[in-house]
Amino acid sequence: MQFGLSESQTILRDSAREFFAGECQMARVRRLAETDTAHDAALWSTLAEQGYTGIIFDEEYGGVGLGVVELVLLMEEAGRALLPGPLFSTVALAGAVIDACASPAQKKKYLAPICDGAARATLAMLESSANWDPAGVAMTARGGRLTGEKLFVPDAAVAGSIVVVVRDGVYVVDATATGVRIAPMAGMDLTRKLYAVTFADVPAEKLDHGAGLPRGLQVATAALVAEMVGGMQRTLDITVDYAKTRKQFGKPIGSFQAVQHMCADMYLETESARSAAYYAAWALQVGAPDAAEAVSIAKMYASDAGRAVGNRGIQIHGGMGFTWENDLHLYYRRAKSSETALGDATFHRERIARLVIDAAPD
Amino acid sequence: MDLNLTAEELRFRDELRTWLAAHVPKDWEHQRDESMDAHFTFLKQWQRTLYDGGWAGISWPTAYGGRGASLMQQVIFWQELALAGAPPMANVLGLGLVGPTIIAFGTDAQKTRYLRKILSAEEIWCQGFSEPNAGSDLAGLQTEARLDGDSYIINGQKVWTSYGWAADWCELVVRTDPSAPKHKGLTVLLVDMKTPGVVVRPLKQMTGETEFNEIFFRDVRVPVENVVGKVNQGWDVAIGTLMHERGTFGAGLQITYRRNMDRLIALAREVRRGGRPAAEDPVIRQKLAQCYAEVAIMRANQMRAFSRISASGVPGPEGSIQKIFWSELNQRLQQIAQELLGPYGQLEAGDPRAIDRGAWAYGYLRARGNTIEAGTSEIQRNIIGHFVLGLPRSY
């Protein structure tokens, strides 16, 4: 039993950290945040060159063939850097769902272009009911064609393919097909743009194994939690640096217990969310019987903890924390969008309740 | 990263499981109704049984009666003990704190003299750290030890000493240099509780029990060979002990919490609320799920910490988050139990209507001590702030 990173996992994490430190500095993040799509073609090519766009996909489709633990380590670093654009939507969301639901031929068609950086993709699931339970999806397919509206679709404007969840399965739509309309939603997260996507009798390809959807969503959720952990860690680091240097009453404010204890709580929450994310990733990777439970536990905890860490970080910064120029609000905005994406804490607590309270007593 | 047991760990676990199935006393819960002395004698016998079976001191050196196994096997041992519903061992502080301290800082002679008897429960240990005027500010302690020939003469008072009433020996922190800065003049001594001048008095706590004691030392003579580590460097030894307390101590605790959680879920199916089982009440469901999840996260946090300790060899200040997590979680868990049980939650042992023989009423009161004992939550947050995050000292 060894719940630490292996040597190769450590190397992957360190090189990802170094990569994002070089390629995704805050100046670039801010510049992209001000664009319509937050997507940067040059940055995307370098992500693909690193193998990051194919990290979890099989080598026969051009991927790197690593596991969920490695995906989680990569996303944690992406979250720390507040990487803008469609890496999460393409790889961890649409990619993981395709990987879990597609036939080998379909994987070749949809995953290979993702691996080599040629294509981007996203997942359209939520409707006006905003229910993350697949059972709550109302849209249907008729004769292989889709009609209806999907909301809160991340990065749809830069996606080549849209994976659409409907009542009878999971479909893939060419985002440029006639009848697809993509309209921006004014989401709080400036680095991950959201869209309303309407389909008017659009041809779609049904993925062969729609039953894989829960697994795909679980991988996506573990990746999202890891990304949130990265954001929490960065918020903590920025805040601790500030508390060491900002002086009031002649002392660094970090020497006051009211401030120091808030920092300690931020640390406890960040570490606990990280433990939960790593455990969920490992459980998914080995197919542990409690994998679904572990994913919900991680998302539940990180959804509340991400917000709490952001709240404290801003409070400790005082007036500076409330300014546009300070970076914290960019992380805080991301934390809110991630809190609700793939189900908030209340949603996942009910999921856990179904798994552990409603299960037949032994 | 691999949370599955290795082949060797699996072999160890299976062998232990088989042994426990054959040796764990049945129906020992009624033992709680016995007198404190009778109960403790029972726990000592149980630890002796474990020792004779070769199951005490899993990660301790074989030369001193241990098994010489890995830290992970020690963790598995605590977990299996909890899973089997086994009684706790009598020598809790000896096994968890004093023994590891002697292993880390003691002389060979001390290891030979003390360790085996800790494992066999032949000698029960307590820990003389806190004083009436030195609680969180432990380094401000005043119990003095004056060198007189080849022994120290001790005068002073300790308080909140768990197992003081049962202890044969005490790991005592004393001031040997009153002129040095407060962290620099301390020394750790091993004191025979039968030495003339040692007086133990019970302290009745809010649960009605007397787990703790006050210990008075009046001209108590302790030979110099009983110093652990170096004279006037006792602070480092004491901190080593406390890190064990915060680091590896709670390995079986998450199993106990998980068992309490399972019991709460079972109760939620029985207890009715607003005309339906509480398990169907959306608010109760949310609260139970939150608590269940936190128990799982406590386990994941511990597993990461144990992996780190087994790689580095020593528990670090990060252990403070384990202490905060388990103590505050237990308070939340007990609060949810009270909420679920309503007016029945307050019924203590002896009332025929008490749920689970008053265990939840007891647990609710006892949990208040969790965020105070073994370093308050506030001190743990100071440790994280200063030693983990590198913030300036707040005091």
Chai-1 contact restraints between the chains, C-beta under 6 A:
chainA,res_idxA,chainB,res_idxB,connection_type,confidence,min_distance_angstrom,max_distance_angstrom,comment,restraint_id
A,M1,B,L3,contact,1.0,0.0,6.0,A-B,restraint_1
A,M1,B,L5,contact,1.0,0.0,6.0,A-B,restraint_2
A,M1,B,M72,contact,1.0,0.0,6.0,A-B,restraint_3
A,Q2,B,D2,contact,1.0,0.0,6.0,A-B,restraint_4
A,Q2,B,S307,contact,1.0,0.0,6.0,A-B,restraint_5
A,F3,B,L3,contact,1.0,0.0,6.0,A-B,restraint_6
A,F3,B,M303,contact,1.0,0.0,6.0,A-B,restraint_7
A,F3,B,R304,contact,1.0,0.0,6.0,A-B,restraint_8
A,F3,B,S307,contact,1.0,0.0,6.0,A-B,restraint_9
A,G4,B,S307,contact,1.0,0.0,6.0,A-B,restraint_10
A,V69,B,M1,contact,1.0,0.0,6.0,A-B,restraint_11
A,V240,B,L389,contact,1.0,0.0,6.0,A-B,restraint_12
A,P252,B,P392,contact,1.0,0.0,6.0,A-B,restraint_13
A,G254,B,L391,contact,1.0,0.0,6.0,A-B,restraint_14
A,G254,B,P392,contact,1.0,0.0,6.0,A-B,restraint_15
A,S255,B,P392,contact,1.0,0.0,6.0,A-B,restraint_16
A,S255,B,S394,contact,1.0,0.0,6.0,A-B,restraint_17
A,Q257,B,S394,contact,1.0,0.0,6.0,A-B,restraint_18
A,Q260,B,G385,contact,1.0,0.0,6.0,A-B,restraint_19
A,Q260,B,L391,contact,1.0,0.0,6.0,A-B,restraint_20
A,Q260,B,S394,contact,1.0,0.0,6.0,A-B,restraint_21
A,H261,B,R381,contact,1.0,0.0,6.0,A-B,restraint_22
A,C263,B,G385,contact,1.0,0.0,6.0,A-B,restraint_23
A,C263,B,L389,contact,1.0,0.0,6.0,A-B,restraint_24
A,A264,B,R381,contact,1.0,0.0,6.0,A-B,restraint_25
A,A264,B,I384,contact,1.0,0.0,6.0,A-B,restraint_26
A,A264,B,G385,contact,1.0,0.0,6.0,A-B,restraint_27
A,Y267,B,I384,contact,1.0,0.0,6.0,A-B,restraint_28
A,L268,B,I321,contact,1.0,0.0,6.0,A-B,restraint_29
A,L268,B,I324,contact,1.0,0.0,6.0,A-B,restraint_30
A,E271,B,I321,contact,1.0,0.0,6.0,A-B,restraint_31
A,S272,B,I297,contact,1.0,0.0,6.0,A-B,restraint_32
A,S272,B,N301,contact,1.0,0.0,6.0,A-B,restraint_33
A,S275,B,A300,contact,1.0,0.0,6.0,A-B,restraint_34
A,S275,B,N301,contact,1.0,0.0,6.0,A-B,restraint_35
A,S275,B,R304,contact,1.0,0.0,6.0,A-B,restraint_36
A,A276,B,I297,contact,1.0,0.0,6.0,A-B,restraint_37
A,A276,B,A300,contact,1.0,0.0,6.0,A-B,restraint_38
A,Y279,B,A300,contact,1.0,0.0,6.0,A-B,restraint_39
A,W282,B,M1,contact,1.0,0.0,6.0,A-B,restraint_40
A,W282,B,L3,contact,1.0,0.0,6.0,A-B,restraint_41
A,I297,B,A293,contact,1.0,0.0,6.0,A-B,restraint_42
A,I297,B,A296,contact,1.0,0.0,6.0,A-B,restraint_43
A,M300,B,A293,contact,1.0,0.0,6.0,A-B,restraint_44
A,Y301,B,I297,contact,1.0,0.0,6.0,A-B,restraint_45
A,R349,B,Q286,contact,1.0,0.0,6.0,A-B,restraint_46
A,R349,B,A289,contact,1.0,0.0,6.0,A-B,restraint_47
A,R349,B,Q290,contact,1.0,0.0,6.0,A-B,restraint_48
A,I352,B,A289,contact,1.0,0.0,6.0,A-B,restraint_49
A,I352,B,A293,contact,1.0,0.0,6.0,A-B,restraint_50
A,A353,B,R285,contact,1.0,0.0,6.0,A-B,restraint_51
A,A353,B,A289,contact,1.0,0.0,6.0,A-B,restraint_52
A,V356,B,Y292,contact,1.0,0.0,6.0,A-B,restraint_53
A,I357,B,I265,contact,1.0,0.0,6.0,A-B,restraint_54
A,I357,B,A279,contact,1.0,0.0,6.0,A-B,restraint_55
